[in-house]
Amino acid sequence: MKFLNFKKIVLTLIIFTSFSAHAYWDKGHSAICQLAIDNLSEESKKEVNKIIGNDKKWCVWADTIKRERPQTRPWHYVNLPEGVSEYSHDHCPAKGCIVSALLQQIEIFKNKDASKRKRKEALKFIGHFIGDVHNPLHIGYLSDLGGNRLEVEIWNGDKTNMHRLWDGLIPNYALTKPLMFLDVEKASPMEIEMTHEERVIYWINENREILLSDAVGYVARQSYADQAYFQENVPIAYYRMSFAGSRLAYLIEELLGN
């Protein structure tokens, strides 16, 4: 029932609210990390604040360094071939992908003997990458660069591409409603006993399933996003971001041992 009510809210937002088709997912990343921070134990909050300090943009930072550190560009996604629904290690190239990068940063952050600078960078990468791994278009096809080459026209006449649509415009509508914290142990109990590698791959496969669904329209090469498309997919983006923030909080608690 809540899902249906949210769809009605989305329709109202579409009619009365306007966002740029070229907006990026900065707001989404920030909201995900804030949801995680808000739901940490007091002990973990203090530890994270010591590491992050006053850096308000810590969850967006990984996008801002791509030019000066181009080797990090492939760390934000992983491409799976068409017709493939599950990740395997063969899909991660030698230059790295979001799976290898996230696991590497987890190892750095949980090492309390690592320098404060390295642990701070690792936490900033982790926060950002968990956002990316919950965005369906970061698990797309190589042939269209994760939807960047799939042009989409929106009902109001704006033109964008499928990746930008899911990187900014759809999340912006979703964020008109505060993200919801989910108890990971209840909402996704099967991942609790998983290793970090198993868990990250589980998230990748979960996200890939959403990408390949009829609702997203990626497989069908959908080139027009009408109001019904937004009404269907904004709630999906909302729950992806809510899961991302909730899983990030759980992971931070786990890595800090709290």
MOKA-V524227 format. One line per field, one symbol per residue. ss: DSSP state (A for helix, B for strand, O for the rest). phi: phi as a letter, one per 20 degrees, with the letter a starting at -180 (. if undefined). psi: psi as a letter, one per 30 degrees, with the letter a starting at -180 (. if undefined). A space follows every 50 residues. Layout:
ss = ???
phi = ???
psi = ???
This chain:
ss = OAAAAAAAAAAAAAAAOOOOOOOOOAAAAAAAAAAAAAOOOAAAAAAAAA AAOOOOOOOOAAAAOOOOOAAAAAAAOOOOOOOOOOOOAAAOOOOOOAAA AAAAAAAAAAOOOOOAAAAAAAAAAAAAAAAAOOOAAAAOOOOOOOOOOO BBBBOOOOBBBAAAAAAAAAAAAAOOOOOOOOOAAAAOAAAOOOOAAAAA AAAAAAAAAAAOOOOOOOOOOOOBBOAAAAAAAAAAAAAAAAAAAAAAAA AAAAAAOO
phi = .ffffffffgfffffdcccffdfdegffffffffgfffdfffffgfffff femeffdfedgfffdfffcffegffebbedffnddcfcfffefgfobfff ffffffffffefefffffffgffffggffffffdegfeceefgdlmnfde fcdegenfdbcfffgeebffgfffffdgfdfdfgfefbffefefffffff fffgffffffgeffffmffflfdcdeffffffeffffgffffffffffff ffgffemd
psi = eeeeeeeeeeeeeeefkklkfgklgeeeeeeeeeeeefglleeeeeeeee eebgjfgfffefffgeefifffeffflkkklkfkfkklfffjleflafee eeeeeeeeefjfflleeeeeeeeeeeeeeeeefgjefghakefghhffgj kkklfgfkkaleeeeffeeeeeeegfkklkkkjefefifffeglleeeee eeeeeeeeeeefleeegeefhkgkjaeeeeeefeeeeefeeeeeeeeeee eeeeffg.
